[in-house]
């Protein structure tokens, strides 16, 4: 045994590359068992959204918020005019993606898939004899297997297999829309699939799951609060010990008996197990994992029960950043993908260019305080008026006025020039009539 270890060490020393190639896969397999390495989409769904309280709460809130933001539908007419669409076939297609789901339910699904797996697959169905899509359906990304080919520009899918309910369906790229988060590794096991945020944060997710499990175990069993030891001379048999443990668990286990003391008629000694300070710190570190997971999704942990720094002003700031950092980016990516993939046939049919985007004007968190807005508007107006008045009164040149606006409003030269151009109105010369009487 000793010679084998020495020989292995010598081989590694003499030819480390050969040793690395031989043991790399085995080493990575061991690491993956401890939460290292990239996990497949099924795993991150199971260990994340379906299991972890924090992950579900974060994704659910983002998805719910996004699905409640109203949409605006514009149609650009051939003459360049823009028309707001409030009815018609395309309007119905947007708000009723298929016969089973309305837009809110459909949007919630797609947002959950995007946030949990980094991928959104939508299957489009065209009417017979028509070039425009009539229905769209979300498919579960973890059950999609793409056929991959490579070019110098990277990997791309030529077709897909979708396996669900014991059946496998073949899909062409023309009927399947794929929105994905960037995957920086073109040589990964599945390079055309997007990178899930939970794949990057898998060690944090694993640690969070362990803390949640420990916390639940503490409530259920108080984490083995102590040990019963028989006072008799004869030790308990394995069967007797198991029966005693089961009886004790039924009598004192559960949250309703937390902290209570059970009494038994047998002769036993009780040895109490106290939780060490380090054990308590592990349980209390759950909030740290909450903060890490919130950071992955661009949300503030204060919105999910973290009491640190909670104030009224922080709450308002968190609400605003929740929309700008967590909700709108994935939702706008979803709508951008829709506008590129699903509108083409409708544009050709109706001879317009349709665009769907978010309508955020009524979201309070995204609007400035009205008092601040009024003050800002009045101050800006006064500054612009005063500086432009100086030009007409020949107190300074146009170039000087532009520089003053740049300094006063903290704007770029192009914008200051535009303000001067918009505000100054050239006065047309007065033309005197020819029949004026001579003085």
C-alpha positions as CSV (number, residue, x, y, z in Angstrom):
1,X,0.0,0.0,0.0
2,X,2.9,2.4,1.0
3,X,4.8,1.6,-2.2
4,X,1.6,2.2,-4.3
5,X,1.2,5.7,-2.8
6,X,4.9,6.5,-3.2
7,X,4.7,5.4,-6.8
8,X,1.6,7.5,-7.5
9,X,3.3,10.6,-5.9
10,X,6.4,10.0,-8.0
11,X,4.3,9.8,-11.2
12,X,2.6,13.0,-10.3
13,X,5.9,14.7,-9.7
14,X,7.6,13.5,-12.9
15,X,4.6,13.9,-15.2
16,X,1.9,16.1,-13.5
17,X,-0.1,16.5,-16.8
18,X,-0.5,12.7,-17.2
19,X,-1.5,12.4,-13.6
20,X,-4.0,15.3,-13.9
21,X,-5.6,13.8,-17.0
22,X,-6.0,10.4,-15.3
23,X,-7.5,11.6,-12.1
24,X,-9.3,14.8,-13.1
25,X,-12.7,13.3,-13.7
26,X,-12.6,11.3,-10.5
27,X,-11.5,14.4,-8.5
28,X,-14.3,16.5,-10.0
29,X,-16.9,13.8,-9.3
30,X,-15.8,13.8,-5.6
31,X,-16.1,17.6,-5.5
32,X,-19.5,17.6,-7.1
33,X,-20.8,15.4,-4.3
34,X,-20.0,18.2,-1.9
35,X,-21.8,20.9,-4.0
36,X,-18.9,21.9,-6.3
37,X,-19.2,22.1,-10.0
38,X,-22.1,22.9,-12.3
39,X,-25.4,21.1,-11.7
40,X,-27.9,20.2,-14.3
41,X,-31.2,22.0,-14.6
42,X,-33.2,19.2,-13.0
43,X,-31.0,19.5,-9.9
44,X,-31.3,23.2,-9.5
45,X,-35.1,23.1,-9.9
46,X,-35.4,20.3,-7.3
47,X,-32.8,21.8,-4.8
48,X,-33.8,25.4,-5.5
49,X,-37.3,26.4,-6.5
50,X,-39.0,23.2,-5.2
51,X,-37.1,22.9,-1.9
52,X,-35.4,26.1,-0.7
53,X,-37.7,28.5,1.0
54,X,-35.7,31.6,0.1
55,X,-35.3,30.7,-3.5
56,X,-39.0,30.1,-3.9
57,X,-39.9,33.4,-2.1
58,X,-37.5,35.4,-4.3
59,X,-38.5,33.9,-7.6
60,X,-42.2,33.8,-6.8
61,X,-42.2,37.5,-5.9
62,X,-40.3,38.6,-9.0
63,X,-42.6,36.5,-11.2
64,X,-45.8,37.7,-9.5
65,X,-44.7,41.3,-9.8
66,X,-43.7,41.0,-13.4
67,X,-46.9,39.2,-14.5
68,X,-49.0,42.1,-13.0
69,X,-47.3,44.8,-15.0
70,X,-49.6,45.9,-17.8
71,X,-48.6,45.8,-21.4
72,X,-48.7,48.4,-24.2
73,X,-49.1,47.2,-27.8
74,X,-48.0,49.6,-30.6
75,X,-48.5,49.2,-34.3
76,X,-46.2,51.2,-36.7
77,X,-48.3,51.9,-39.8
78,X,-46.8,52.0,-43.3
79,X,-46.9,55.9,-43.2
80,X,-44.8,55.9,-40.0
81,X,-47.7,56.8,-37.7
82,X,-47.9,54.9,-34.3
83,X,-51.2,53.4,-33.2
84,X,-51.9,52.0,-29.8
85,X,-53.7,48.6,-30.1
86,X,-56.5,47.9,-27.6
87,X,-58.4,45.2,-29.5
88,X,-58.2,42.8,-32.4
89,X,-56.6,39.4,-33.2
90,X,-53.0,40.3,-32.3
91,X,-54.2,41.9,-29.0
92,X,-56.0,38.7,-28.1
93,X,-52.9,36.6,-29.1
94,X,-50.8,38.7,-26.7
95,X,-53.2,38.6,-23.8
96,X,-54.4,35.0,-24.3
97,X,-51.4,32.9,-25.4
98,X,-53.3,29.7,-25.5
99,X,-56.7,28.2,-24.7
100,X,-55.7,27.2,-21.2
101,X,-53.8,30.3,-19.9
102,X,-54.1,34.1,-19.9
103,X,-51.2,36.4,-20.1
104,X,-50.6,36.7,-16.4
105,X,-50.4,33.0,-15.8
106,X,-48.3,32.5,-18.9
107,X,-45.9,35.3,-17.9
108,X,-45.6,33.9,-14.4
109,X,-44.6,30.5,-15.8
110,X,-42.0,31.9,-18.2
111,X,-40.5,34.1,-15.5
112,X,-40.1,31.2,-13.1
113,X,-38.4,29.2,-15.8
114,X,-36.1,32.0,-16.7
115,X,-35.1,32.8,-13.1
116,X,-34.7,29.2,-12.0
117,X,-33.1,27.6,-15.1
118,X,-31.8,30.5,-17.1
119,X,-33.9,29.3,-20.1
120,X,-37.4,29.9,-21.5
121,X,-38.7,27.6,-24.3
122,X,-41.9,28.6,-25.9
123,X,-43.6,26.3,-28.5
124,X,-45.4,28.2,-31.2
125,X,-48.4,26.8,-33.0
126,X,-49.5,28.3,-36.4
127,X,-53.0,28.0,-37.9
128,X,-53.5,25.8,-40.9
129,X,-52.6,27.8,-44.0
130,X,-51.4,30.8,-41.9
131,X,-47.9,32.1,-41.4
132,X,-48.6,33.8,-38.0
133,X,-48.6,32.0,-34.7
134,X,-52.0,31.4,-33.1
135,X,-50.8,29.9,-29.8
136,X,-47.7,29.7,-27.6
137,X,-46.9,27.3,-24.8
138,X,-44.2,27.2,-22.2
139,X,-42.1,24.0,-22.1
140,X,-40.1,22.8,-19.2
141,X,-36.4,23.6,-20.0
142,X,-35.0,20.7,-17.8
143,X,-36.6,18.2,-20.2
144,X,-35.4,19.6,-23.5
145,X,-32.4,18.0,-25.2
146,X,-31.0,20.0,-28.1
147,X,-29.1,18.5,-31.0
148,X,-25.9,20.6,-31.2
149,X,-23.6,21.5,-33.9
150,X,-20.5,23.8,-33.8
151,X,-19.2,26.6,-35.9
152,X,-16.4,29.1,-35.4
153,X,-19.0,31.5,-33.9
154,X,-20.0,28.9,-31.3
155,X,-22.5,26.1,-30.7
156,X,-26.0,26.2,-32.0
157,X,-29.1,23.9,-32.0
158,X,-30.3,22.3,-35.2
159,X,-33.3,20.6,-33.5
160,X,-34.8,19.6,-30.1
161,X,-36.2,16.6,-28.3
162,X,-38.7,17.2,-25.6
163,X,-39.4,14.3,-23.2
164,X,-42.4,14.4,-20.9
165,X,-45.0,11.9,-19.6
166,X,-43.0,9.0,-21.1
167,X,-43.1,10.4,-24.6
168,X,-40.5,12.2,-26.7
169,X,-41.5,15.0,-29.1
170,X,-39.2,16.2,-32.0
171,X,-39.2,20.0,-32.5
172,X,-37.7,22.2,-35.2
173,X,-35.9,25.4,-34.3
174,X,-38.5,27.4,-36.4
175,X,-41.3,26.4,-34.0
176,X,-39.5,26.8,-30.7
177,X,-38.5,30.2,-29.2
178,X,-35.5,30.0,-26.9
179,X,-34.6,32.8,-24.5
180,X,-31.5,32.0,-22.5
181,X,-29.1,33.7,-20.1
182,X,-25.5,33.9,-21.3
183,X,-23.4,30.8,-20.9
184,X,-19.7,31.7,-21.2
185,X,-18.5,28.1,-21.7
186,X,-19.0,26.9,-25.3
187,X,-17.4,23.6,-24.4
188,X,-19.8,22.8,-21.5
189,X,-21.9,19.7,-21.5
190,X,-24.8,21.5,-23.0
191,X,-23.4,24.7,-24.6
192,X,-26.6,26.0,-26.2
193,X,-28.5,26.1,-22.9
194,X,-28.5,29.2,-20.8
195,X,-26.7,29.3,-17.4
196,X,-29.0,29.2,-14.5
197,X,-28.3,31.7,-11.7
198,X,-28.6,28.8,-9.3
199,X,-25.9,26.9,-11.1
200,X,-23.5,29.7,-10.4
201,X,-24.8,30.0,-6.8
202,X,-25.0,26.3,-6.2
203,X,-22.7,26.1,-3.2
204,X,-24.6,29.0,-1.5
205,X,-27.8,27.1,-2.3
206,X,-26.5,23.9,-0.9
207,X,-25.4,25.6,2.3
208,X,-28.7,27.3,2.6
209,X,-30.5,24.0,2.3
210,X,-28.4,22.4,5.0
211,X,-29.1,25.3,7.3
212,X,-32.9,25.0,6.6
213,X,-32.7,21.3,7.2
214,X,-30.8,21.8,10.5
215,X,-33.4,24.4,11.6
216,X,-36.3,22.0,10.9
217,X,-34.5,19.2,12.7
218,X,-34.0,21.4,15.7
219,X,-37.7,22.1,15.9
220,X,-38.7,18.5,15.3
221,X,-36.2,16.8,17.6
222,X,-34.4,19.7,19.2
223,X,-31.3,18.4,17.4
224,X,-30.9,15.4,19.7
225,X,-31.2,17.5,22.9
226,X,-29.9,14.6,25.1
227,X,-29.4,10.9,25.6
228,X,-31.3,8.4,27.8
229,X,-29.1,5.8,29.4
230,X,-30.4,2.8,31.3
231,X,-29.5,2.6,35.0
232,X,-29.8,-1.2,35.0
233,X,-26.8,-3.5,34.9
234,X,-28.0,-5.1,31.7
235,X,-27.6,-2.9,28.6
236,X,-30.5,-2.4,26.2
237,X,-30.6,-4.6,23.2
238,X,-30.8,-3.0,19.7
239,X,-34.6,-3.8,19.6
240,X,-35.2,-2.3,23.0
241,X,-33.2,0.8,22.2
242,X,-35.1,1.4,18.9
243,X,-38.4,1.0,20.7
244,X,-37.4,3.4,23.4
245,X,-36.2,6.0,20.8
246,X,-39.5,5.7,18.8
247,X,-41.6,6.0,21.9
248,X,-39.7,9.0,23.1
249,X,-39.9,10.7,19.7
250,X,-43.6,10.3,19.6
251,X,-44.0,11.6,23.1
252,X,-41.8,14.7,23.0
253,X,-41.1,15.3,19.3
254,X,-42.7,18.1,17.4
255,X,-43.0,21.8,17.5
256,X,-45.9,21.7,20.0
257,X,-43.7,20.0,22.6
258,X,-40.7,22.3,22.0
259,X,-38.8,22.9,25.3
260,X,-41.0,20.6,27.3
261,X,-39.8,17.7,29.5
262,X,-41.2,14.2,29.1
263,X,-41.5,11.8,32.1
264,X,-41.0,8.1,31.9
265,X,-41.6,5.3,34.5
266,X,-38.4,3.5,33.6
267,X,-35.1,3.9,35.4
268,X,-33.0,6.0,33.1
269,X,-30.4,8.7,33.4
270,X,-30.7,11.7,31.1
271,X,-27.5,13.3,29.6
272,X,-28.3,16.7,28.2
273,X,-26.7,17.9,25.0
274,X,-26.4,21.6,24.9
275,X,-25.9,23.4,21.5
276,X,-22.5,24.9,21.2
277,X,-22.1,28.6,20.3
278,X,-20.7,27.5,16.9
279,X,-23.8,25.4,16.3
280,X,-26.0,28.4,17.0
281,X,-23.9,30.6,14.7
282,X,-24.5,28.1,11.9
283,X,-28.2,28.3,12.3
284,X,-28.1,32.1,12.5
285,X,-26.0,32.3,9.4
286,X,-29.2,31.4,7.4
287,X,-29.8,35.1,6.9
288,X,-26.4,35.5,5.3
289,X,-27.4,32.9,2.7
290,X,-30.6,34.8,2.2
291,X,-28.6,37.9,1.4
292,X,-26.4,36.0,-1.0
293,X,-29.4,34.5,-2.8
294,X,-31.1,37.9,-3.0
295,X,-27.9,39.4,-4.5
296,X,-28.0,36.7,-7.2
297,X,-31.4,38.0,-8.3
298,X,-30.8,41.7,-7.8
299,X,-33.2,42.0,-4.8
300,X,-32.8,43.4,-1.3
301,X,-32.9,40.8,1.5
302,X,-34.8,43.3,3.6
303,X,-37.9,42.6,1.4
304,X,-37.7,38.9,2.5
305,X,-37.5,39.2,6.3
306,X,-33.9,40.4,6.8
307,X,-34.3,43.1,9.6
308,X,-30.9,44.6,9.0
309,X,-31.2,48.4,8.2
310,X,-35.0,48.4,7.7
311,X,-36.3,52.0,7.6
312,X,-39.0,53.8,5.7
313,X,-36.5,55.4,3.3
314,X,-34.7,52.1,2.8
315,X,-38.0,50.5,2.0
316,X,-38.8,53.0,-0.7
317,X,-35.4,52.6,-2.2
318,X,-35.6,48.8,-2.1
319,X,-39.0,48.9,-3.8
320,X,-37.6,51.0,-6.7
321,X,-34.5,48.9,-7.0
322,X,-36.6,45.7,-6.9
323,X,-38.3,46.8,-10.1
324,X,-35.2,48.2,-11.9
325,X,-32.8,45.5,-10.9
326,X,-34.9,42.3,-10.3
327,X,-38.2,42.6,-12.2
328,X,-37.9,44.7,-15.3
329,X,-34.6,43.2,-16.8
330,X,-35.9,39.6,-17.1
331,X,-39.4,40.8,-18.1
332,X,-38.0,43.1,-20.8
333,X,-35.8,40.2,-22.1
334,X,-39.0,38.1,-22.4
335,X,-40.8,40.8,-24.3
336,X,-37.8,41.5,-26.6
337,X,-37.7,37.8,-27.4
338,X,-41.4,37.8,-28.1
339,X,-41.1,40.8,-30.5
340,X,-38.3,39.1,-32.4
341,X,-39.9,35.6,-32.7
342,X,-43.7,35.8,-32.5
343,X,-44.6,39.1,-34.3
344,X,-43.1,38.5,-37.7
345,X,-46.0,36.5,-39.2
346,X,-48.5,39.0,-37.7
347,X,-46.5,42.0,-39.2
348,X,-46.8,40.4,-42.6
349,X,-50.4,39.6,-42.2
350,X,-51.5,43.1,-41.0
351,X,-48.9,45.1,-42.9
352,X,-47.7,46.9,-39.7
353,X,-44.8,46.5,-37.3
354,X,-46.1,45.3,-33.8
355,X,-44.1,46.1,-30.7
356,X,-45.1,45.0,-27.1
357,X,-43.5,46.6,-24.1
358,X,-44.2,47.3,-20.5
359,X,-46.5,50.1,-19.2
360,X,-44.8,51.3,-16.0
361,X,-46.4,54.8,-15.7
362,X,-48.7,53.7,-12.9
363,X,-46.1,51.9,-10.8
364,X,-45.6,54.1,-7.8
365,X,-42.2,52.8,-6.9
366,X,-40.9,54.0,-10.2
367,X,-42.2,57.5,-10.0
368,X,-40.4,60.4,-8.3
369,X,-41.9,62.2,-5.3
370,X,-44.2,64.8,-6.8
371,X,-42.8,67.5,-4.6
372,X,-39.2,66.8,-5.7
373,X,-40.4,66.7,-9.3
374,X,-42.0,70.1,-9.1
375,X,-39.0,71.7,-7.4
376,X,-36.7,70.1,-10.0
377,X,-38.8,71.3,-12.9
378,X,-39.1,74.8,-11.5
379,X,-35.4,75.1,-10.8
380,X,-34.4,73.8,-14.3
381,X,-36.9,76.2,-15.9
382,X,-35.5,79.2,-14.0
383,X,-32.0,78.3,-14.9
384,X,-32.6,77.8,-18.6
385,X,-34.7,81.0,-18.8
386,X,-32.1,83.1,-17.0
387,X,-29.2,81.9,-19.1
388,X,-31.1,82.3,-22.4
389,X,-32.2,85.8,-21.4
390,X,-28.5,86.6,-21.1
391,X,-28.0,85.8,-24.7
392,X,-30.8,88.0,-25.9
393,X,-29.6,90.8,-23.7
394,X,-26.1,90.3,-25.1
395,X,-24.6,89.6,-21.7
396,X,-22.8,86.6,-23.0
397,X,-22.4,84.6,-26.2
398,X,-24.3,81.5,-27.2
399,X,-21.1,79.3,-26.6
400,X,-20.9,80.8,-23.1
401,X,-24.5,80.0,-22.4
402,X,-24.0,76.4,-23.5
403,X,-21.1,76.0,-21.0
404,X,-23.2,77.6,-18.3
405,X,-26.0,75.1,-18.9
406,X,-23.6,72.2,-18.9
407,X,-22.3,73.3,-15.4
408,X,-25.6,74.3,-13.9
409,X,-27.6,71.2,-15.0
410,X,-24.8,68.7,-15.1
411,X,-25.6,67.8,-18.7
412,X,-23.6,67.0,-21.8
413,X,-22.8,69.6,-24.5
414,X,-25.2,68.0,-27.0
415,X,-28.1,68.3,-24.6
416,X,-27.2,71.9,-23.6
417,X,-27.0,72.9,-27.3
418,X,-30.4,71.3,-27.8
419,X,-31.9,73.3,-25.0
420,X,-30.5,76.5,-26.4
421,X,-31.8,75.7,-29.8
422,X,-35.3,74.8,-28.5
423,X,-35.7,77.8,-26.3
424,X,-34.4,80.6,-28.5
425,X,-36.9,81.7,-31.1
426,X,-35.5,83.8,-33.9
427,X,-37.6,86.9,-34.5
428,X,-38.5,87.5,-38.1
429,X,-37.5,90.9,-39.5
430,X,-40.3,93.4,-39.7
431,X,-41.1,94.4,-43.3
432,X,-42.5,97.9,-43.6
433,X,-45.2,98.6,-46.2
434,X,-44.2,100.7,-49.2
435,X,-47.1,103.2,-48.8
436,X,-46.0,104.6,-45.4
437,X,-46.3,108.4,-45.3
438,X,-43.1,110.3,-45.5
439,X,-42.1,112.1,-42.3
